[in-house]
Amino acid sequence: MFTVCALYQFVRLDDFETFRTPLRELMVELEVKGTILLALEGLNGTISGSKASIDGVIQFLQDDGRFDNLEIKFS
């Protein structure tokens, strides 16, 4: 069963270009599909995968420390 997750947070991401690579590698490893837009202003995305895989991506983001207030919605 697949889960769809929408997430966003406005936060200063000066290193958004270098943050992209480890996030993308994790999503490929966990077989998570979708798009997460990264910019100086934060992130916004919709992803899909198993619940465990989605939880892995969310944990990766929250472990960063800048995403403590990540808005997350599941469907």
N, C-alpha and C positions, 0 to 999 in steps of 0.2 A: 504494500500500500504506500502510495506517495502522499507527502504532505507539501502544501504550498505555504510559503512564509514570506510576508512583506515586512521589510524592516527599514528604518531610517534613523538618523540622528544628525543634527546640526552640531558640528564640532570642528575646531580648527585642525586641519590635516596638512601640515606643511610638507610632509613626506608621502603624500598620497601616491606618487608615482612609484616609489620603492615599496610601499605597502602592498601594491597590487600583486606583485609576483608571489609572495608567500600565500596570500589569500587565494589566488588562482590555483596554485599548486595543491592546496588543501582541498579546494572544491573538486578538482580533477580526481584526486586520490579518493575522496569520499563519494564520488559519482553524483555530485550535486549539480543540477542544471539551473540556468537562469542568468540574470544580470545583476551585478552590484556596481553602481556608478560611484566612483571615488573622485572627490574634488577638494579644493581648499576648504570648502564650506562643510564637508562631512560626507556621509554616504547615504544612498537610497537604492533599494533593490527589491527584487522579487526572485526567490529561489525555490526549487523543488527537489525533493529527494526523500529518502526514508527519514523517519523521525529521528533516528540515531544520527544520521548524517547531517541533518539540519541542526541538531543540537551541537554537533561538533563544530560547525561553522560559527554558531552563536557563541560557543565557549571560546573559540579562538579570538573573536572580536572582543568579548568582554575581558579576556585575559590581558588585552592590550592596555586597559586602564582608561583610555579615552572614551570608551563606549559603555560606561556604567549606566547611562540613561537611554540605552537603545530601545526604541519603540518597536515592538514585535507583535505581529498579528498572524495567526494561523488560520488556514481554511482547508 
